[in-house]
Amino acid sequence: MSPRVRKLIGLFGILGFLVFYVGLVAQGARFVPDHGPLQFAYFALAGVLWGVPILPLISWMNRGG
């Protein structure tokens, strides 16, 4: 598979995952108490954790070949 096709597939995979992840985080935010530091911690953690499941896809996209 050419690098161009691999990156195109990865692009749509990342976009699809992010749409799902944002919806999941938004639904989970309903259960966070209305307390500023807790909300900050929740969204800060959610803003960082999206990258963890994406890392294998990014490494696959950038693999030589």
N, CA, C and O of each residue as an XYZ file, in Angstrom:
260
protein
N       0.857     -1.164      0.000
C       0.000      0.000      0.000
C       0.910      1.236      0.000
O       1.886      1.308      0.747
N       0.576      2.171     -0.827
C       1.415      3.364     -0.946
C       1.237      4.255      0.286
O       0.187      4.235      0.929
N       2.273      5.037      0.606
C       2.159      5.942      1.756
C       1.011      6.929      1.618
O       0.393      7.296      2.618
N       0.718      7.361      0.416
C      -0.372      8.315      0.201
C      -1.725      7.696      0.571
O      -2.542      8.343      1.226
N      -1.961      6.462      0.159
C      -3.225      5.781      0.487
C      -3.300      5.505      1.981
O      -4.354      5.657      2.599
N      -2.165      5.095      2.561
C      -2.132      4.814      3.994
C      -2.488      6.076      4.792
O      -3.236      6.002      5.767
N      -1.959      7.220      4.382
C      -2.257      8.463      5.092
C      -3.704      8.909      4.880
O      -4.306      9.494      5.780
N      -4.259      8.641      3.717
C      -5.655      8.970      3.475
C      -6.571      8.122      4.353
O      -7.527      8.635      4.934
N      -6.284      6.836      4.448
C      -7.066      5.950      5.317
C      -6.929      6.391      6.772
O      -7.911      6.424      7.513
N      -5.708      6.728      7.173
C      -5.467      7.190      8.534
C      -6.196      8.484      8.840
O      -6.714      8.662      9.943
N      -6.239      9.385      7.877
C      -6.958     10.646      8.052
C      -8.420     10.400      8.386
O      -8.946     10.971      9.341
N      -9.078      9.554      7.604
C     -10.485      9.278      7.864
C     -10.680      8.481      9.152
O     -11.691      8.639      9.836
N      -9.716      7.628      9.480
C      -9.786      6.907     10.747
C      -9.686      7.844     11.936
O     -10.432      7.708     12.906
N      -8.768      8.791     11.864
C      -8.606      9.757     12.950
C      -9.838     10.639     13.064
O     -10.326     10.878     14.169
N     -10.344     11.121     11.949
C     -11.538     11.969     11.988
C     -12.737     11.226     12.567
O     -13.480     11.774     13.381
N     -12.922      9.984     12.146
C     -14.026      9.183     12.678
C     -13.884      8.941     14.173
O     -14.853      9.038     14.927
N     -12.661      8.625     14.592
C     -12.431      8.407     16.017
C     -12.691      9.681     16.812
O     -13.300      9.626     17.881
N     -12.240     10.825     16.307
C     -12.422     12.075     17.035
C     -13.896     12.457     17.166
O     -14.313     12.978     18.200
N     -14.677     12.203     16.130
C     -16.114     12.484     16.226
C     -16.731     11.623     17.329
O     -17.520     12.111     18.138
N     -16.371     10.353     17.354
C     -16.863      9.446     18.394
C     -16.379      9.882     19.773
O     -17.161      9.904     20.724
N     -15.103     10.226     19.890
C     -14.505     10.588     21.166
C     -15.108     11.879     21.729
O     -15.394     11.965     22.923
N     -15.298     12.869     20.876
C     -15.888     14.127     21.335
C     -17.305     13.886     21.853
O     -17.695     14.447     22.877
N     -18.069     13.061     21.157
C     -19.413     12.730     21.635
C     -19.377     12.013     22.976
O     -20.194     12.284     23.857
N     -18.434     11.105     23.125
C     -18.291     10.368     24.373
C     -17.904     11.307     25.526
O     -18.458     11.211     26.621
N     -16.968     12.195     25.276
C     -16.546     13.145     26.309
C     -17.688     14.091     26.660
O     -17.892     14.404     27.833
N     -18.430     14.544     25.665
C     -19.551     15.446     25.928
C     -20.628     14.752     26.753
O     -21.214     15.366     27.644
N     -20.894     13.491     26.468
C     -21.882     12.755     27.260
C     -21.381     12.528     28.681
O     -22.152     12.616     29.637
N     -20.101     12.238     28.818
C     -19.528     12.021     30.143
C     -19.482     13.290     30.974
O     -19.496     13.223     32.203
N     -19.429     14.437     30.330
C     -19.359     15.715     31.045
C     -20.633     15.983     31.831
O     -20.625     16.770     32.778
N     -21.709     15.346     31.451
C     -22.967     15.527     32.201
C     -22.842     15.023     33.630
O     -23.561     15.487     34.515
N     -21.942     14.083     33.867
C     -21.798     13.470     35.179
C     -20.723     14.129     36.032
O     -20.526     13.742     37.184
N     -20.030     15.112     35.486
C     -19.011     15.835     36.251
C     -19.717     16.903     37.073
O     -20.505     17.679     36.532
N     -19.446     16.952     38.368
C     -20.107     17.964     39.205
C     -19.800     19.382     38.728
O     -18.781     19.632     38.085
N     -20.700     20.295     39.057
C     -20.561     21.687     38.643
C     -19.578     22.395     39.577
O     -19.949     23.277     40.351
N     -18.335     21.987     39.480
C     -17.257     22.514     40.313
C     -16.076     22.789     39.386
O     -15.570     21.876     38.733
N     -15.639     24.039     39.329
C     -14.635     24.469     38.353
C     -13.390     23.603     38.263
O     -13.041     23.164     37.167
N     -12.694     23.335     39.388
C     -11.478     22.520     39.292
C     -11.732     21.094     38.797
O     -10.905     20.534     38.077
N     -12.862     20.508     39.174
C     -13.175     19.161     38.694
C     -13.462     19.165     37.195
O     -13.027     18.267     36.476
N     -14.184     20.159     36.732
C     -14.455     20.265     35.301
C     -13.164     20.495     34.533
O     -12.960     19.912     33.469
N     -12.291     21.343     35.068
C     -11.009     21.587     34.427
C     -10.205     20.299     34.317
O      -9.650     19.993     33.262
N     -10.146     19.540     35.422
C      -9.392     18.286     35.421
C      -9.979     17.294     34.415
O      -9.240     16.621     33.696
N     -11.301     17.209     34.369
C     -11.955     16.281     33.433
C     -11.613     16.622     31.985
O     -11.210     15.753     31.211
N     -11.777     17.888     31.628
C     -11.542     18.268     30.236
C     -10.059     18.288     29.896
O      -9.690     18.018     28.753
N      -9.201     18.603     30.862
C      -7.762     18.537     30.604
C      -7.340     17.092     30.348
O      -6.572     16.821     29.424
N      -7.835     16.177     31.154
C      -7.517     14.766     30.969
C      -8.089     14.240     29.657
O      -7.415     13.516     28.925
N      -9.322     14.602     29.368
C      -9.935     14.169     28.111
C      -9.206     14.759     26.909
O      -9.117     14.124     25.859
N      -8.691     15.963     27.063
C      -7.978     16.603     25.970
C      -6.632     15.975     25.687
O      -6.104     16.123     24.584
N      -6.069     15.283     26.647
C      -4.780     14.621     26.460
C      -4.961     13.154     26.060
O      -4.204     12.632     25.241
N      -5.951     12.504     26.632
C      -6.102     11.053     26.443
C      -6.535     10.644     25.041
O      -6.389      9.477     24.677
N      -7.063     11.570     24.243
C      -7.486     11.180     22.899
C      -6.296     10.703     22.071
O      -6.465      9.910     21.145
N      -5.113     11.172     22.392
C      -3.948     10.810     21.597
C      -3.457      9.394     21.816
O      -2.805      8.824     20.941
N      -3.758      8.819     22.964
C      -3.239      7.482     23.273
C      -3.737      6.424     22.283
O      -2.914      5.680     21.751
N      -5.038      6.320     22.009
C      -5.465      5.297     21.049
C      -5.111      5.631     19.598
O      -5.165      4.758     18.731
N      -4.750      6.888     19.330
C      -4.411      7.295     17.967
C      -2.961      6.954     17.621
O      -2.622      6.827     16.445
N      -2.110      6.805     18.626
C      -0.683      6.590     18.372
C      -0.382      5.392     17.456
O       0.429      5.536     16.541
N      -0.996      4.226     17.660
C      -0.708      3.121     16.736
C      -1.114      3.439     15.293
O      -0.426      3.038     14.354
N      -2.214      4.150     15.115
C      -2.650      4.517     13.773
C      -1.655      5.484     13.128
O      -1.336      5.354     11.946
N      -1.175      6.437     13.895
C      -0.205      7.392     13.362
C       1.099      6.684     13.000
O       1.697      6.991     11.969
N       1.543      5.754     13.821
C       2.779      5.036     13.486
C       2.573      4.167     12.249
O       3.495      4.018     11.447
N       1.390      3.593     12.078
C       1.098      2.811     10.874
C       1.094      3.719      9.641
O       1.603      3.343      8.585
N       0.519      4.914      9.783
C       0.457      5.846      8.659
C       1.854      6.268      8.218
O       2.090      6.454      7.024
N       2.778      6.421      9.153
C       4.110      6.921      8.828
C       5.127      5.833      8.556
O       6.306      6.124      8.355
N       4.692      4.593      8.547
C       5.606      3.488      8.270
C       6.089      3.574      6.824
O       5.311      3.868      5.916
N       7.349      3.320      6.624
C       7.912      3.353      5.277
C       7.376      2.217      4.420
O       6.929      1.189      4.930
N       7.427      2.417      3.152
C       6.958      1.301      2.345
C       6.625      1.734      1.018
O       6.209      0.923      0.190
